[in-house]
């Protein structure tokens, strides 16, 4: 290292030259160049991503405002690989001065800091779409909003890439006296419209299933398609929670110590965390060997580390789960029933559970038979916080859990560790305050053991319901067949008996029919006449 | 949208409340929470990522400075799942005032803006590692550097997460009179040390192969391991290039128009792009219908769009390729030979090619036989800009190209569309100014058709070299076997002939041995004695 290395003939750069070349990269520049990180890898995925980000925002804001969502989506072709996208909602709207920051700046939003179950998390959704729009078409995005105050705001916005700040192209507030609330966004993008899997239509259909209380209208290249509301109640509003000691990292703990308003370590522990009461707080102090009266702002690095270790050792209650807002069985069933034409539906909602200090909840549903194609693998619909996941299916904990559940026990054909085969759609919804996606594009869940376990338990419960239905169905079919055989011979038998006994043939027929009815039994639609079923199953052996 | 929706019983949030909750998220906060985006998913991968980022930086800076890299790496266990990592290099060092920004701020660096082939690209490498260190251990990172000016800088740095700015814990410049240049970084992290695939050792070994002019010493839990320099020349210094019209997007073009120093559209086109001469520039203006004398700063949106379309239509030369710095066959062979014990080596470097306006070049190498395990699939070593890719192998264009090449033609066993089987290591190096990774963690290449084609062509050329060697080897083996059979019977034949002819047995033996020698031929090591081979192959039929 003392300059004795063999130098090459070419002239190298000095530390001074290299220093001069360094500069800051704005977040916008970073994501502009790395737009695949936000889901803008190619025109097909980009069109889906834009619609998804805008619709997810609309659903979040309507739910925040506690109104039943009503959403309009338009995708209008504008020449080769160009689309005008419009999304309009009935959310609370946005106050005029907030609009530029909320849409014209990346990494700006309200959800990043909250431990709460929402669709958006990072403040990159709508602004990312605007970034993509201006990158591919050079045009500004139009935003129109009102908060039911008789005024309407109009903006044309772009993002100043070098500074990551909004660039207002035009702005007007019109005192039109119209009382409405909501937001309308319109942008032009480079995009490709496809049908089938991973399409905008598939995304909207699956969204309609897990948001059955929303009314969605889509006007696209294939005409107008409506996803009508199928339920008139919203799921409960999720609550924001404080971090749980089991879920935080040392760096975060140190920052929390720095910025807390608490005056003592004891009150820091009880105020700034969930599930830490006075007793547990004292115990944490004891295990860590720190004085409960210490000023948290004066805790040094090595002390913070002791505190951190103690927090993981002391036994605490699991985090509260009112931060979660599952659909529950009723809404799940309504969602499935309104969008899928099947003969049987079932749904399961598991109790909340925890991974790495984060509460989560799994629910699942199944639609079987009817118009669902009987050939090929079962279709899996994956959701996180009510948002459909359309990409990276193979890498997702949900797909893995479906494949490693033994469906042959529940009446579906399956090769070992593969997705089962048959006329069914299996839906799995993962709800959490912090969804462990395997990558930035938010399309697949990481297969943490705690998560895999919960998904599999939910699927097994679902499997039992399916199996019960299928057993009933088989029995019904068997009995109908058996009854038909009886009935086929009744006239012949009646005639012979009448000959032998001289009893009226018609009378014998009626009696025989009555016996057939009794013996072959009519199983009701629910397949729950256990006694008859059992005996008939035994008879058939 | 006129407030007629059914409201839920719970009270919703107003636009004002929602506005108050919004705020900016700093880049540091974003990556702290989404650290998996930077490769810090779990302690095992994190240990590898830290070493990789620091070593890649060291190699880049030594090459910039045109010195043969000399790198020391230490990974010292510090309790359960804790490691102290140290990386020291002989690069140019960093000037004192530059150190805090270069390491204490995310998205800061010199490489983001350059179209040039380098390992680092985003300014997230070392600062990302420091972020991870402080998140998991709460400790600052130590940086020591000198630029051969007789002074040494010492820093203890952290990153202020809320502002994404360096937080200087301590700082000293010592006038020690020592003349040395280089940089030393030391940090403590949460990490797990593993052996085998995807380990630090595997990363360093593969790095030693594609950087054979580097000297790397690793002091880890298994003791000291040295990767000695195997070549004394650096690859040529890659040049920075201007963007090629085929590779840019409309949004970027608009920004370039805005900030250009050119006074006319014509000079903008010729000065700010590569491969646009006066003739092509005039043609672009003509096709777009724009006046070549237009002030680029005054070009409006619809005009920029016309210009953009015209740029893609006019026929232009491919971008220059001196921005690439491939290893070339000689260095590739040296790298393979110094780290792998095999009986045969070959390497191929393809001419440069282009995807989406970005120049790229593919080279590959093979090591066969010797100490390489003969069972199981061939090992594939993947590299981009000389950096080993250890994760996401299945998703990578390189793996796909290897699997879809027909290796049975070249002497390796293979099931259709699978990685071939046999005692071989196949290395593929992808060099480009902009590597199309499929995701942020920079571990797999996107399978663009142009890229797949080039990799497959390189592999086919490599396959022919292997096939030639294996054919020679088979012939040699056949001849040795044949010669042995001859030799086995010579004594018996000699004895019988001696009996019959009364000629001295020893004489006959010598003559027979000479004939055997001539007829079964000794093929030389290169397997290139075509005539003998061919005749013997025919004889054997």
Interface residues (C-beta under 8 A of the other chain):
Chain A: X1 X2 X3 X5 X6 X7 X8 X10 X11 X12 X13 X14 X15 X16 X18 X19 X21 X22 X23 X24 X25 X26 X27 X29 X30 X32 X33 X34 X36 X37 X61 X64 X65 X66 X67 X68 X70 X88 X90 X92 X93 X94 X95 X98 X101 X102 X105 X107 X108 X109 X110 X112 X113 X122 X123 X134 X135 X136 X137 X138 X139 X147 X148 X161 X179 X180 X181 X182 X232 X233 X234 X236 X237 X249 X250 X251 X252 X253 X254 X255 X301 X304 X305 X308 X438 X439 X440 X441
Chain B: X1 X2 X3 X5 X6 X7 X8 X10 X11 X12 X13 X14 X15 X16 X18 X19 X21 X22 X23 X24 X25 X26 X27 X29 X30 X32 X33 X34 X36 X37 X61 X64 X65 X66 X67 X68 X70 X88 X90 X92 X93 X94 X95 X98 X101 X102 X105 X107 X108 X109 X110 X112 X113 X122 X123 X134 X135 X136 X137 X138 X139 X147 X148 X161 X179 X180 X181 X182 X232 X233 X234 X236 X237 X249 X250 X251 X252 X253 X254 X255 X301 X304 X305 X308 X438 X439 X440 X441
